[in-house]
Amino acid sequence: MRTSLLRLETEMNQQQIAEILAKPYAQQLLNGSEPARFAYDGLDGDPRCIPIGFWVEGEQIVIATVPKSAKVAALRKNPKVALTIDTGAFPPKVLLLRGTAELTTVPGVPEGYLVAGHKVMTDEQYPGWVEGVKALYDEMVLITITLTWAKLLDFETTIPKAVEDLIKEKSAS
């Protein structure tokens, strides 16, 4: 019984995910300059969590990387991933995401990668960076993440469930 309840709490349908992603704070995080913190299991079975640039295509998160990167090999073995995108300000805004990664090798540098890079640099820095990136990469691997779960914590209208439960418990006493 407990296992089936946990499964219900962690599974979401695409409409529920879309509703969360459509919220204004979620949109700010998805389109802002903060990197995602990308978590996956390494080939040795130990967890990894790295900051990484990303972009959004519909309701999927996309990352581009070097074909021979450790994360590509690890994701081929286990495609389950988690991401968080958050602000450093108070109150924090946090978008928590889980999903499954699909890998596709593409020639050159995807336009989305260039757009994502522009989010974190000045207009003056951008042309030189684009030139360098295009000279470096003959191909890249797209990591396209289909989301299976999402939660937005804005600490104004939503808070972590454990904190919510504690507040209810204290209010009842």
C-alpha positions in Angstrom: 0.0 0.0 0.0 2.8 2.5 1.0 4.6 1.8 -2.3 1.5 2.5 -4.4 0.9 5.8 -2.5 4.5 6.8 -3.1 4.1 6.0 -6.8 1.0 8.2 -7.0 2.8 11.1 -5.3 5.7 10.9 -7.8 3.8 10.4 -11.1 2.3 13.3 -13.0 0.6 13.5 -16.3 1.8 15.9 -19.0 -1.1 18.4 -18.4 -0.1 18.7 -14.7 3.5 19.3 -15.7 2.5 21.9 -18.4 0.4 23.8 -15.8 3.4 24.0 -13.5 5.7 25.1 -16.3 3.2 27.8 -17.4 3.3 29.6 -14.0 5.0 33.0 -14.1 7.8 32.0 -11.7 8.5 28.8 -13.6 8.7 30.8 -16.8 11.2 33.2 -15.2 13.4 30.3 -14.1 13.2 28.5 -17.5 14.0 31.6 -19.5 16.4 33.3 -17.0 20.2 33.3 -16.8 20.5 30.8 -14.0 22.0 27.4 -15.0 20.2 24.2 -14.2 21.7 21.8 -11.7 21.6 18.6 -13.6 21.7 15.3 -11.6 22.3 11.8 -13.0 23.9 8.6 -12.0 27.5 8.1 -13.2 28.8 4.9 -14.7 30.2 3.9 -11.3 26.7 4.2 -9.8 27.5 7.3 -7.7 25.3 10.4 -8.2 26.5 13.5 -10.1 25.1 17.0 -10.0 26.5 19.7 -12.3 25.6 23.2 -13.3 24.8 23.4 -17.0 23.2 25.6 -19.6 19.9 24.6 -21.1 17.0 25.7 -23.3 13.4 24.8 -23.6 11.6 23.2 -26.6 7.9 22.9 -25.9 7.7 21.0 -22.6 11.1 19.4 -22.9 14.4 20.6 -21.5 17.4 20.4 -23.9 21.1 20.4 -23.1 24.0 20.1 -25.6 27.4 18.6 -24.8 30.5 17.0 -26.1 29.8 13.5 -27.6 32.6 11.9 -25.5 31.5 13.5 -22.2 31.1 11.2 -19.1 27.4 12.2 -18.8 26.6 10.9 -22.3 28.0 7.5 -21.5 26.2 7.5 -18.1 22.9 8.6 -19.7 23.1 5.8 -22.2 23.1 3.3 -19.3 20.5 5.1 -17.1 18.5 7.9 -18.7 16.7 9.0 -15.5 17.6 12.6 -14.5 16.7 15.4 -12.2 17.1 19.1 -12.6 16.7 22.1 -10.3 16.7 25.7 -11.5 16.7 28.3 -8.7 17.4 31.9 -7.7 19.8 33.0 -5.0 17.4 35.7 -3.8 15.0 35.6 -0.8 12.5 34.2 -0.9 13.9 31.5 -3.1 12.2 30.5 -6.3 12.9 26.8 -7.2 11.8 24.7 -10.1 12.3 21.0 -9.4 12.1 18.6 -12.4 12.5 14.9 -13.1 12.5 13.1 -16.4 14.0 10.8 -18.9 16.9 11.8 -21.2 17.1 10.9 -24.9 20.4 11.3 -26.7 20.8 12.5 -30.3 24.1 13.4 -32.0 23.8 16.4 -34.3 26.3 18.1 -36.6 27.7 21.4 -35.6 26.3 23.6 -32.9 22.5 23.7 -32.3 20.9 27.2 -32.4 19.4 26.5 -28.9 22.9 26.1 -27.5 23.9 29.5 -28.8 20.7 31.1 -27.5 21.2 29.5 -24.1 24.8 30.7 -24.0 23.7 34.3 -24.7 21.6 34.3 -21.5 24.8 34.3 -19.4 27.0 36.9 -21.2 27.0 40.4 -22.5 26.2 41.3 -26.1 29.9 42.3 -26.4 31.1 38.9 -25.3 28.6 36.9 -27.4 30.1 37.1 -31.0 33.5 36.0 -29.8 32.1 33.1 -27.8 29.9 32.0 -30.8 33.0 32.0 -33.1 34.9 29.9 -30.6 32.2 27.4 -30.0 31.5 27.0 -33.8 35.2 26.4 -34.3 35.4 23.9 -31.5 32.5 21.6 -32.0 32.1 19.5 -35.2 29.1 17.8 -33.5 27.3 17.8 -30.2 25.0 15.4 -28.4 21.5 16.8 -27.6 20.2 15.6 -24.2 16.4 16.0 -24.6 14.6 15.5 -21.3 11.0 14.5 -21.3 9.6 15.5 -18.0 7.8 13.1 -15.8 7.4 15.3 -12.7 7.7 19.0 -11.8 7.2 21.1 -8.7 7.5 24.9 -8.3 8.4 26.3 -4.8 8.0 30.0 -4.6 7.7 30.3 -0.8 4.8 32.6 -1.4 2.1 30.3 -2.7 4.0 27.0 -2.6 6.4 25.5 0.0 8.0 22.1 0.5 5.4 19.5 1.6 7.3 18.7 4.8 7.2 22.4 5.9 3.5 22.6 4.9 2.8 19.5 7.1 4.7 21.0 10.0 2.7 24.2 9.8 -0.5 22.3 9.8 0.7 20.2 12.8 1.7 23.3 14.8 -1.6 25.1 13.9 -3.6 22.1 15.2 -1.8 22.2 18.6 
